Amino acid sequence: GVKESHQTTIFRIIAAILHLGNLGIQAERDGDACSISSTDEHLNTFCGLLGVEHGQMQHWLCHRK
């Protein structure tokens, strides 16, 4: 009973969440900081699926504020 256009949107969101769970996050400075490789294929796919800016997402996933 769900429209095909809504199904596609739901599938994109679910796929993005699954890729977010596969990100390679590296600890830095004795675990006080972290980083994500700019070439991480899961981050690229996540950003592409949701239409968000790659650099901003990479930054804000590693910063609390």
All heavy atoms as TSV, in Angstrom:
chain	resi	resn	atom	element	x	y	z
A	1	GLY	N	N	0.785	-1.191	0.000
A	1	GLY	CA	C	0.000	0.000	0.000
A	1	GLY	C	C	0.839	1.271	0.000
A	1	GLY	O	O	0.301	2.347	0.129
A	2	VAL	N	N	2.164	1.148	-0.129
A	2	VAL	CA	C	3.034	2.329	-0.130
A	2	VAL	C	C	3.390	2.655	-1.582
A	2	VAL	O	O	3.768	1.772	-2.350
A	2	VAL	CB	C	4.314	2.075	0.686
A	2	VAL	CG1	C	5.225	3.282	0.659
A	2	VAL	CG2	C	3.964	1.715	2.119
A	3	LYS	N	N	3.292	3.937	-1.935
A	3	LYS	CA	C	3.612	4.363	-3.295
A	3	LYS	C	C	5.055	4.009	-3.637
A	3	LYS	O	O	5.938	3.994	-2.776
A	3	LYS	CB	C	3.425	5.866	-3.448
A	3	LYS	CG	C	2.000	6.327	-3.327
A	3	LYS	CD	C	1.948	7.833	-3.507
A	3	LYS	CE	C	0.556	8.361	-3.289
A	3	LYS	NZ	N	0.496	9.824	-3.421
A	4	GLU	N	N	5.276	3.751	-4.926
A	4	GLU	CA	C	6.612	3.367	-5.374
A	4	GLU	C	C	7.643	4.467	-5.100
A	4	GLU	O	O	8.782	4.178	-4.720
A	4	GLU	CB	C	6.587	3.042	-6.864
A	4	GLU	CG	C	7.892	2.449	-7.358
A	4	GLU	CD	C	7.803	1.984	-8.787
A	4	GLU	OE1	O	6.718	1.594	-9.236
A	4	GLU	OE2	O	8.853	2.007	-9.451
A	5	SER	N	N	7.250	5.726	-5.252
A	5	SER	CA	C	8.181	6.829	-4.987
A	5	SER	C	C	8.562	6.878	-3.507
A	5	SER	O	O	9.714	7.161	-3.157
A	5	SER	CB	C	7.567	8.163	-5.417
A	5	SER	OG	O	6.389	8.435	-4.671
A	6	HIS	N	N	7.619	6.595	-2.625
A	6	HIS	CA	C	7.924	6.557	-1.193
A	6	HIS	C	C	8.800	5.356	-0.857
A	6	HIS	O	O	9.680	5.451	0.004
A	6	HIS	CB	C	6.637	6.520	-0.362
A	6	HIS	CG	C	5.898	7.817	-0.365
A	6	HIS	ND1	N	4.597	7.913	-0.771
A	6	HIS	CD2	C	6.291	9.074	-0.031
A	6	HIS	CE1	C	4.200	9.174	-0.683
A	6	HIS	NE2	N	5.225	9.901	-0.234
A	7	GLN	N	N	8.561	4.236	-1.513
A	7	GLN	CA	C	9.390	3.052	-1.284
A	7	GLN	C	C	10.838	3.335	-1.645
A	7	GLN	O	O	11.747	2.976	-0.903
A	7	GLN	CB	C	8.888	1.871	-2.115
A	7	GLN	CG	C	7.633	1.236	-1.616
A	7	GLN	CD	C	7.201	0.065	-2.482
A	7	GLN	OE1	O	7.917	-0.351	-3.394
A	7	GLN	NE2	N	6.032	-0.467	-2.202
A	8	THR	N	N	11.043	4.000	-2.766
A	8	THR	CA	C	12.401	4.332	-3.203
A	8	THR	C	C	13.094	5.216	-2.178
A	8	THR	O	O	14.262	5.000	-1.845
A	8	THR	CB	C	12.359	5.037	-4.572
A	8	THR	OG1	O	11.685	4.188	-5.508
A	8	THR	CG2	C	13.751	5.336	-5.076
A	9	THR	N	N	12.384	6.197	-1.652
A	9	THR	CA	C	12.954	7.083	-0.637
A	9	THR	C	C	13.296	6.311	0.630
A	9	THR	O	O	14.376	6.498	1.216
A	9	THR	CB	C	11.964	8.221	-0.309
A	9	THR	OG1	O	11.669	8.938	-1.505
A	9	THR	CG2	C	12.543	9.161	0.733
A	10	ILE	N	N	12.419	5.437	1.050
A	10	ILE	CA	C	12.653	4.620	2.247
A	10	ILE	C	C	13.877	3.731	2.042
A	10	ILE	O	O	14.733	3.618	2.926
A	10	ILE	CB	C	11.407	3.789	2.598
A	10	ILE	CG1	C	10.280	4.703	3.074
A	10	ILE	CG2	C	11.728	2.733	3.646
A	10	ILE	CD1	C	8.922	4.033	3.156
A	11	PHE	N	N	13.988	3.111	0.868
A	11	PHE	CA	C	15.128	2.241	0.586
A	11	PHE	C	C	16.432	3.027	0.569
A	11	PHE	O	O	17.473	2.533	1.028
A	11	PHE	CB	C	14.941	1.502	-0.739
A	11	PHE	CG	C	13.822	0.492	-0.716
A	11	PHE	CD1	C	13.102	0.218	-1.863
A	11	PHE	CD2	C	13.488	-0.196	0.444
A	11	PHE	CE1	C	12.081	-0.718	-1.856
A	11	PHE	CE2	C	12.466	-1.125	0.463
A	11	PHE	CZ	C	11.756	-1.391	-0.697
A	12	ARG	N	N	16.413	4.263	0.051
A	12	ARG	CA	C	17.618	5.096	0.034
A	12	ARG	C	C	18.059	5.418	1.461
A	12	ARG	O	O	19.244	5.385	1.771
A	12	ARG	CB	C	17.377	6.385	-0.744
A	12	ARG	CG	C	17.267	6.187	-2.237
A	12	ARG	CD	C	16.879	7.481	-2.936
A	12	ARG	NE	N	17.916	8.486	-2.825
A	12	ARG	CZ	C	18.870	8.678	-3.721
A	12	ARG	NH1	N	18.912	7.919	-4.790
A	12	ARG	NH2	N	19.766	9.609	-3.548
A	13	ILE	N	N	17.117	5.744	2.320
A	13	ILE	CA	C	17.446	6.069	3.710
A	13	ILE	C	C	17.997	4.853	4.435
A	13	ILE	O	O	19.006	4.939	5.147
A	13	ILE	CB	C	16.202	6.635	4.439
A	13	ILE	CG1	C	15.838	7.995	3.859
A	13	ILE	CG2	C	16.453	6.741	5.939
A	13	ILE	CD1	C	14.493	8.521	4.306
A	14	ILE	N	N	17.377	3.710	4.250
A	14	ILE	CA	C	17.850	2.477	4.893
A	14	ILE	C	C	19.246	2.117	4.394
A	14	ILE	O	O	20.130	1.765	5.186
A	14	ILE	CB	C	16.862	1.325	4.668
A	14	ILE	CG1	C	15.570	1.594	5.430
A	14	ILE	CG2	C	17.469	-0.016	5.098
A	14	ILE	CD1	C	14.436	0.645	5.101
A	15	ALA	N	N	19.471	2.225	3.087
A	15	ALA	CA	C	20.793	1.925	2.524
A	15	ALA	C	C	21.841	2.878	3.083
A	15	ALA	O	O	22.963	2.466	3.413
A	15	ALA	CB	C	20.749	2.013	1.007
A	16	ALA	N	N	21.491	4.160	3.231
A	16	ALA	CA	C	22.430	5.141	3.777
A	16	ALA	C	C	22.797	4.794	5.218
A	16	ALA	O	O	23.968	4.858	5.611
A	16	ALA	CB	C	21.831	6.543	3.702
A	17	ILE	N	N	21.799	4.409	6.013
A	17	ILE	CA	C	22.059	4.038	7.408
A	17	ILE	C	C	22.974	2.820	7.480
A	17	ILE	O	O	23.892	2.769	8.305
A	17	ILE	CB	C	20.732	3.783	8.150
A	17	ILE	CG1	C	19.971	5.100	8.318
A	17	ILE	CG2	C	20.968	3.130	9.509
A	17	ILE	CD1	C	18.548	4.937	8.790
A	18	LEU	N	N	22.756	1.844	6.610
A	18	LEU	CA	C	23.612	0.653	6.602
A	18	LEU	C	C	25.040	1.009	6.220
A	18	LEU	O	O	26.000	0.481	6.802
A	18	LEU	CB	C	23.045	-0.398	5.656
A	18	LEU	CG	C	21.737	-1.048	6.109
A	18	LEU	CD1	C	21.167	-1.920	4.997
A	18	LEU	CD2	C	21.943	-1.850	7.372
A	19	HIS	N	N	25.227	1.916	5.265
A	19	HIS	CA	C	26.581	2.347	4.893
A	19	HIS	C	C	27.224	3.142	6.021
A	19	HIS	O	O	28.433	3.025	6.255
A	19	HIS	CB	C	26.557	3.166	3.606
A	19	HIS	CG	C	26.490	2.329	2.382
A	19	HIS	ND1	N	27.572	1.643	1.885
A	19	HIS	CD2	C	25.457	2.038	1.569
A	19	HIS	CE1	C	27.214	0.976	0.812
A	19	HIS	NE2	N	25.921	1.199	0.597
A	20	LEU	N	N	26.444	3.932	6.730
A	20	LEU	CA	C	26.976	4.697	7.867
A	20	LEU	C	C	27.536	3.752	8.930
A	20	LEU	O	O	28.557	4.039	9.551
A	20	LEU	CB	C	25.879	5.581	8.466
A	20	LEU	CG	C	26.272	6.547	9.569
A	20	LEU	CD1	C	27.310	7.535	9.065
A	20	LEU	CD2	C	25.049	7.271	10.083
A	21	GLY	N	N	26.894	2.614	9.113
A	21	GLY	CA	C	27.371	1.632	10.087
A	21	GLY	C	C	28.667	0.957	9.684
A	21	GLY	O	O	29.353	0.368	10.518
A	22	ASN	N	N	29.037	1.053	8.411
A	22	ASN	CA	C	30.265	0.422	7.917
A	22	ASN	C	C	31.427	1.390	7.768
A	22	ASN	O	O	32.480	1.012	7.261
A	22	ASN	CB	C	29.995	-0.241	6.558
A	22	ASN	CG	C	29.127	-1.460	6.684
A	22	ASN	OD1	O	29.201	-2.182	7.665
A	22	ASN	ND2	N	28.287	-1.687	5.695
A	23	LEU	N	N	31.257	2.632	8.226
A	23	LEU	CA	C	32.341	3.612	8.120
A	23	LEU	C	C	33.573	3.161	8.890
A	23	LEU	O	O	33.464	2.597	9.982
A	23	LEU	CB	C	31.904	4.960	8.701
A	23	LEU	CG	C	31.065	5.855	7.824
A	23	LEU	CD1	C	30.661	7.096	8.589
A	23	LEU	CD2	C	31.783	6.230	6.569
A	24	GLY	N	N	34.728	3.448	8.334
A	24	GLY	CA	C	35.985	3.161	9.015
A	24	GLY	C	C	36.439	4.387	9.795
A	24	GLY	O	O	36.941	5.339	9.204
A	25	ILE	N	N	36.236	4.375	11.101
A	25	ILE	CA	C	36.613	5.512	11.944
A	25	ILE	C	C	37.886	5.145	12.702
A	25	ILE	O	O	37.930	4.139	13.389
A	25	ILE	CB	C	35.468	5.861	12.924
A	25	ILE	CG1	C	34.210	6.221	12.136
A	25	ILE	CG2	C	35.885	6.989	13.857
A	25	ILE	CD1	C	32.984	6.435	12.988
A	26	GLN	N	N	38.923	5.992	12.560
A	26	GLN	CA	C	40.207	5.729	13.200
A	26	GLN	C	C	40.367	6.637	14.417
A	26	GLN	O	O	40.134	7.839	14.335
A	26	GLN	CB	C	41.376	5.999	12.231
A	26	GLN	CG	C	41.435	5.058	11.049
A	26	GLN	CD	C	40.552	5.504	9.892
A	26	GLN	OE1	O	40.347	6.676	9.693
A	26	GLN	NE2	N	40.034	4.552	9.152
A	27	ALA	N	N	40.771	6.042	15.533
A	27	ALA	CA	C	41.031	6.812	16.754
A	27	ALA	C	C	42.365	7.535	16.628
A	27	ALA	O	O	43.309	7.033	16.019
A	27	ALA	CB	C	41.048	5.893	17.966
A	28	GLU	N	N	42.435	8.723	17.215
A	28	GLU	CA	C	43.661	9.523	17.223
A	28	GLU	C	C	43.871	10.095	18.617
A	28	GLU	O	O	42.932	10.190	19.403
A	28	GLU	CB	C	43.560	10.678	16.216
A	28	GLU	CG	C	43.449	10.230	14.785
A	28	GLU	CD	C	43.311	11.410	13.831
A	28	GLU	OE1	O	43.104	12.544	14.308
A	28	GLU	OE2	O	43.392	11.177	12.628
A	29	ARG	N	N	45.092	10.483	18.913
A	29	ARG	CA	C	45.459	11.129	20.195
A	29	ARG	C	C	44.918	10.357	21.394
A	29	ARG	O	O	44.161	10.881	22.203
A	29	ARG	CB	C	44.976	12.576	20.230
A	29	ARG	CG	C	45.684	13.446	19.222
A	29	ARG	CD	C	45.276	14.868	19.354
A	29	ARG	NE	N	43.897	15.029	18.898
A	29	ARG	CZ	C	43.155	16.091	19.155
A	29	ARG	NH1	N	43.619	17.074	19.872
A	29	ARG	NH2	N	41.925	16.161	18.695
A	30	ASP	N	N	45.299	9.123	21.524
A	30	ASP	CA	C	44.912	8.279	22.655
A	30	ASP	C	C	43.394	8.166	22.823
A	30	ASP	O	O	42.874	8.105	23.935
A	30	ASP	CB	C	45.539	8.791	23.965
A	30	ASP	CG	C	47.057	8.751	23.929
A	30	ASP	OD1	O	47.598	7.816	23.286
A	30	ASP	OD2	O	47.692	9.624	24.531
A	31	GLY	N	N	42.674	8.163	21.720
A	31	GLY	CA	C	41.225	7.986	21.775
A	31	GLY	C	C	40.432	9.250	22.028
A	31	GLY	O	O	39.214	9.209	22.146
A	32	ASP	N	N	41.098	10.404	22.125
A	32	ASP	CA	C	40.399	11.666	22.365
A	32	ASP	C	C	39.806	12.267	21.092
A	32	ASP	O	O	38.972	13.163	21.161
A	32	ASP	CB	C	41.332	12.699	22.997
A	32	ASP	CG	C	41.657	12.363	24.437
A	32	ASP	OD1	O	40.875	11.622	25.058
A	32	ASP	OD2	O	42.691	12.850	24.933
A	33	ALA	N	N	40.255	11.804	19.954
A	33	ALA	CA	C	39.771	12.334	18.674
A	33	ALA	C	C	39.654	11.178	17.690
A	33	ALA	O	O	40.110	10.069	17.951
A	33	ALA	CB	C	40.739	13.381	18.143
A	34	CYS	N	N	39.029	11.455	16.564
A	34	CYS	CA	C	38.904	10.426	15.532
A	34	CYS	C	C	38.951	11.079	14.162
A	34	CYS	O	O	38.854	12.296	14.032
A	34	CYS	CB	C	37.616	9.628	15.713
A	34	CYS	SG	S	36.120	10.567	15.371
A	35	SER	N	N	39.083	10.241	13.148
A	35	SER	CA	C	39.067	10.741	11.775
A	35	SER	C	C	38.456	9.676	10.870
A	35	SER	O	O	38.423	8.490	11.212
A	35	SER	CB	C	40.480	11.079	11.302
A	35	SER	OG	O	41.256	9.903	11.203
A	36	ILE	N	N	37.972	10.141	9.736
A	36	ILE	CA	C	37.419	9.263	8.717
A	36	ILE	C	C	38.160	9.571	7.428
A	36	ILE	O	O	38.303	10.740	7.049
A	36	ILE	CB	C	35.912	9.509	8.519
A	36	ILE	CG1	C	35.154	9.264	9.818
A	36	ILE	CG2	C	35.355	8.633	7.408
A	36	ILE	CD1	C	33.701	9.678	9.777
A	37	SER	N	N	38.613	8.549	6.749
A	37	SER	CA	C	39.342	8.735	5.495
A	37	SER	C	C	38.430	9.392	4.465
A	37	SER	O	O	37.257	9.049	4.330
A	37	SER	CB	C	39.817	7.382	4.977
A	37	SER	OG	O	40.353	7.520	3.676
A	38	SER	N	N	38.989	10.346	3.729
A	38	SER	CA	C	38.196	11.029	2.705
A	38	SER	C	C	37.894	10.111	1.526
A	38	SER	O	O	37.024	10.413	0.712
A	38	SER	CB	C	38.914	12.287	2.224
A	38	SER	OG	O	40.164	11.941	1.678
A	39	THR	N	N	38.588	8.980	1.451
A	39	THR	CA	C	38.335	8.027	0.366
A	39	THR	C	C	37.476	6.856	0.812
A	39	THR	O	O	37.321	5.890	0.056
A	39	THR	CB	C	39.670	7.495	-0.199
A	39	THR	OG1	O	40.395	6.840	0.850
A	39	THR	CG2	C	40.509	8.618	-0.789
A	40	ASP	N	N	36.907	6.911	1.994
A	40	ASP	CA	C	36.060	5.827	2.500
A	40	ASP	C	C	34.846	5.666	1.590
A	40	ASP	O	O	34.049	6.578	1.422
A	40	ASP	CB	C	35.606	6.137	3.927
A	40	ASP	CG	C	34.922	4.960	4.590
A	40	ASP	OD1	O	33.914	4.481	4.035
A	40	ASP	OD2	O	35.386	4.528	5.647
A	41	GLU	N	N	34.733	4.490	0.980
A	41	GLU	CA	C	33.654	4.254	0.014
A	41	GLU	C	C	32.273	4.318	0.662
A	41	GLU	O	O	31.306	4.722	0.023
A	41	GLU	CB	C	33.839	2.915	-0.690
A	41	GLU	CG	C	33.696	1.715	0.241
A	41	GLU	CD	C	33.876	0.397	-0.474
A	41	GLU	OE1	O	32.898	-0.089	-1.067
A	41	GLU	OE2	O	35.006	-0.116	-0.424
A	42	HIS	N	N	32.167	3.937	1.933
A	42	HIS	CA	C	30.871	3.968	2.610
A	42	HIS	C	C	30.424	5.412	2.877
A	42	HIS	O	O	29.235	5.718	2.773
A	42	HIS	CB	C	30.915	3.154	3.898
A	42	HIS	CG	C	31.177	1.703	3.645
A	42	HIS	ND1	N	30.264	0.887	3.043
A	42	HIS	CD2	C	32.264	0.942	3.875
A	42	HIS	CE1	C	30.769	-0.332	2.925
A	42	HIS	NE2	N	31.988	-0.312	3.428
A	43	LEU	N	N	31.370	6.278	3.214
A	43	LEU	CA	C	31.035	7.690	3.409
A	43	LEU	C	C	30.590	8.306	2.083
A	43	LEU	O	O	29.608	9.050	2.042
A	43	LEU	CB	C	32.223	8.463	3.982
A	43	LEU	CG	C	31.996	9.954	4.225
A	43	LEU	CD1	C	30.878	10.172	5.238
A	43	LEU	CD2	C	33.272	10.617	4.690
A	44	ASN	N	N	31.288	7.984	1.007
A	44	ASN	CA	C	30.917	8.508	-0.309
A	44	ASN	C	C	29.513	8.058	-0.702
A	44	ASN	O	O	28.714	8.850	-1.191
A	44	ASN	CB	C	31.927	8.052	-1.364
A	44	ASN	CG	C	33.295	8.654	-1.150
A	44	ASN	OD1	O	33.431	9.726	-0.590
A	44	ASN	ND2	N	34.318	7.952	-1.588
A	45	THR	N	N	29.207	6.795	-0.462
A	45	THR	CA	C	27.890	6.264	-0.802
A	45	THR	C	C	26.819	6.888	0.073
A	45	THR	O	O	25.747	7.268	-0.406
A	45	THR	CB	C	27.875	4.731	-0.659
A	45	THR	OG1	O	28.924	4.178	-1.467
A	45	THR	CG2	C	26.553	4.152	-1.098
A	46	PHE	N	N	27.091	7.000	1.372
A	46	PHE	CA	C	26.153	7.621	2.317
A	46	PHE	C	C	25.797	9.037	1.865
A	46	PHE	O	O	24.617	9.404	1.797
A	46	PHE	CB	C	26.777	7.642	3.716
A	46	PHE	CG	C	25.983	8.398	4.730
A	46	PHE	CD1	C	24.905	7.807	5.368
A	46	PHE	CD2	C	26.313	9.700	5.059
A	46	PHE	CE1	C	24.164	8.508	6.314
A	46	PHE	CE2	C	25.579	10.406	5.998
A	46	PHE	CZ	C	24.499	9.803	6.626
A	47	CYS	N	N	26.803	9.833	1.563
A	47	CYS	CA	C	26.572	11.214	1.142
A	47	CYS	C	C	25.819	11.276	-0.182
A	47	CYS	O	O	24.949	12.123	-0.366
A	47	CYS	CB	C	27.903	11.956	1.031
A	47	CYS	SG	S	28.707	12.220	2.618
A	48	GLY	N	N	26.147	10.383	-1.095
A	48	GLY	CA	C	25.452	10.350	-2.374
A	48	GLY	C	C	23.992	9.981	-2.234
A	48	GLY	O	O	23.122	10.569	-2.892
A	49	LEU	N	N	23.691	9.024	-1.375
A	49	LEU	CA	C	22.304	8.593	-1.186
A	49	LEU	C	C	21.445	9.672	-0.547
A	49	LEU	O	O	20.271	9.831	-0.890
A	49	LEU	CB	C	22.254	7.321	-0.335
A	49	LEU	CG	C	22.695	6.039	-1.020
A	49	LEU	CD1	C	22.867	4.929	0.003
A	49	LEU	CD2	C	21.683	5.630	-2.083
A	50	LEU	N	N	22.016	10.408	0.402
A	50	LEU	CA	C	21.238	11.423	1.113
A	50	LEU	C	C	21.405	12.829	0.543
A	50	LEU	O	O	20.706	13.751	0.950
A	50	LEU	CB	C	21.592	11.427	2.603
A	50	LEU	CG	C	21.221	10.160	3.369
A	50	LEU	CD1	C	21.556	10.319	4.838
A	50	LEU	CD2	C	19.751	9.818	3.195
A	51	GLY	N	N	22.352	12.994	-0.370
A	51	GLY	CA	C	22.557	14.300	-0.975
A	51	GLY	C	C	23.154	15.321	-0.032
A	51	GLY	O	O	22.790	16.495	-0.072
A	52	VAL	N	N	24.062	14.865	0.830
A	52	VAL	CA	C	24.723	15.784	1.762
A	52	VAL	C	C	26.169	15.996	1.329
A	52	VAL	O	O	26.756	15.175	0.630
A	52	VAL	CB	C	24.661	15.271	3.223
A	52	VAL	CG1	C	23.230	15.207	3.698
A	52	VAL	CG2	C	25.313	13.915	3.355
A	53	GLU	N	N	26.755	17.111	1.778
A	53	GLU	CA	C	28.113	17.458	1.399
A	53	GLU	C	C	29.119	16.549	2.105
A	53	GLU	O	O	29.081	16.389	3.328
A	53	GLU	CB	C	28.387	18.917	1.756
A	53	GLU	CG	C	29.698	19.423	1.241
A	53	GLU	CD	C	29.907	20.885	1.580
A	53	GLU	OE1	O	28.923	21.627	1.691
A	53	GLU	OE2	O	31.082	21.264	1.740
A	54	HIS	N	N	30.012	15.979	1.337
A	54	HIS	CA	C	30.981	14.997	1.824
A	54	HIS	C	C	31.884	15.576	2.914
A	54	HIS	O	O	32.053	14.971	3.979
A	54	HIS	CB	C	31.813	14.491	0.644
A	54	HIS	CG	C	32.807	13.447	1.000
A	54	HIS	ND1	N	34.080	13.761	1.408
A	54	HIS	CD2	C	32.713	12.103	1.025
A	54	HIS	CE1	C	34.738	12.639	1.657
A	54	HIS	NE2	N	33.928	11.630	1.431
A	55	GLY	N	N	32.474	16.726	2.668
A	55	GLY	CA	C	33.411	17.326	3.624
A	55	GLY	C	C	32.756	17.680	4.954
A	55	GLY	O	O	33.339	17.478	6.018
A	56	GLN	N	N	31.556	18.207	4.888
A	56	GLN	CA	C	30.835	18.565	6.104
A	56	GLN	C	C	30.477	17.321	6.916
A	56	GLN	O	O	30.603	17.311	8.139
A	56	GLN	CB	C	29.568	19.358	5.777
A	56	GLN	CG	C	29.830	20.757	5.291
A	56	GLN	CD	C	30.373	21.632	6.400
A	56	GLN	OE1	O	29.896	21.593	7.525
A	56	GLN	NE2	N	31.387	22.416	6.069
A	57	MET	N	N	30.019	16.290	6.246
A	57	MET	CA	C	29.650	15.056	6.949
A	57	MET	C	C	30.883	14.428	7.586
A	57	MET	O	O	30.842	13.977	8.729
A	57	MET	CB	C	28.982	14.070	5.988
A	57	MET	CG	C	28.459	12.831	6.675
A	57	MET	SD	S	27.287	13.138	8.020
A	57	MET	CE	C	25.933	13.883	7.153
A	58	GLN	N	N	31.981	14.414	6.876
A	58	GLN	CA	C	33.228	13.865	7.408
A	58	GLN	C	C	33.656	14.637	8.653
A	58	GLN	O	O	34.078	14.045	9.644
A	58	GLN	CB	C	34.311	13.935	6.332
A	58	GLN	CG	C	35.634	13.351	6.728
A	58	GLN	CD	C	36.652	13.492	5.608
A	58	GLN	OE1	O	36.451	14.237	4.654
A	58	GLN	NE2	N	37.741	12.786	5.723
A	59	HIS	N	N	33.520	15.942	8.627
A	59	HIS	CA	C	33.899	16.777	9.770
A	59	HIS	C	C	32.974	16.540	10.963
A	59	HIS	O	O	33.428	16.284	12.076
A	59	HIS	CB	C	33.875	18.255	9.373
A	59	HIS	CG	C	34.073	19.186	10.519
A	59	HIS	ND1	N	35.314	19.464	11.036
A	59	HIS	CD2	C	33.191	19.884	11.257
A	59	HIS	CE1	C	35.188	20.302	12.049
A	59	HIS	NE2	N	33.897	20.578	12.201
A	60	TRP	N	N	31.663	16.609	10.752
A	60	TRP	CA	C	30.725	16.587	11.871
A	60	TRP	C	C	30.514	15.207	12.458
A	60	TRP	O	O	30.041	15.087	13.594
A	60	TRP	CB	C	29.398	17.230	11.479
A	60	TRP	CG	C	29.576	18.700	11.332
A	60	TRP	CD1	C	29.498	19.414	10.175
A	60	TRP	CD2	C	29.923	19.633	12.362
A	60	TRP	NE1	N	29.767	20.743	10.421
A	60	TRP	CE2	C	30.035	20.908	11.750
A	60	TRP	CE3	C	30.158	19.525	13.716
A	60	TRP	CZ2	C	30.361	22.053	12.477
A	60	TRP	CZ3	C	30.479	20.662	14.426
A	60	TRP	CH2	C	30.589	21.907	13.810
A	61	LEU	N	N	30.867	14.166	11.758
A	61	LEU	CA	C	30.815	12.830	12.371
A	61	LEU	C	C	31.913	12.652	13.411
A	61	LEU	O	O	31.813	11.796	14.279
A	61	LEU	CB	C	30.927	11.735	11.306
A	61	LEU	CG	C	29.688	11.495	10.463
A	61	LEU	CD1	C	30.000	10.536	9.319
A	61	LEU	CD2	C	28.545	10.955	11.311
A	62	CYS	N	N	32.942	13.504	13.339
A	62	CYS	CA	C	34.082	13.382	14.254
A	62	CYS	C	C	34.151	14.498	15.298
A	62	CYS	O	O	35.091	14.548	16.085
A	62	CYS	CB	C	35.378	13.351	13.461
A	62	CYS	SG	S	35.559	11.886	12.441
A	63	HIS	N	N	33.192	15.412	15.290
A	63	HIS	CA	C	33.193	16.525	16.245
A	63	HIS	C	C	31.866	16.565	16.985
A	63	HIS	O	O	30.815	16.344	16.401
A	63	HIS	CB	C	33.449	17.851	15.534
A	63	HIS	CG	C	34.827	17.928	14.969
A	63	HIS	ND1	N	35.154	17.390	13.740
A	63	HIS	CD2	C	35.963	18.450	15.470
A	63	HIS	CE1	C	36.441	17.597	13.509
A	63	HIS	NE2	N	36.948	18.224	14.539
A	64	ARG	N	N	31.933	16.861	18.249
A	64	ARG	CA	C	30.730	16.830	19.090
A	64	ARG	C	C	29.868	18.070	18.944
A	64	ARG	O	O	28.679	18.028	19.183
A	64	ARG	CB	C	31.133	16.691	20.554
A	64	ARG	CG	C	31.810	15.387	20.819
A	64	ARG	CD	C	32.164	15.295	22.271
A	64	ARG	NE	N	33.280	14.371	22.427
A	64	ARG	CZ	C	33.789	14.036	23.563
A	64	ARG	NH1	N	33.307	14.551	24.677
A	64	ARG	NH2	N	34.789	13.204	23.632
A	65	LYS	N	N	30.461	19.206	18.635
A	65	LYS	CA	C	29.697	20.461	18.575
A	65	LYS	C	C	29.467	20.851	17.146
A	65	LYS	O	O	30.198	20.583	16.271
A	65	LYS	CB	C	30.441	21.575	19.302
A	65	LYS	CG	C	30.549	21.319	20.775
A	65	LYS	CD	C	31.233	22.463	21.436
A	65	LYS	CE	C	31.365	22.211	22.925
A	65	LYS	NZ	N	32.073	23.249	23.594
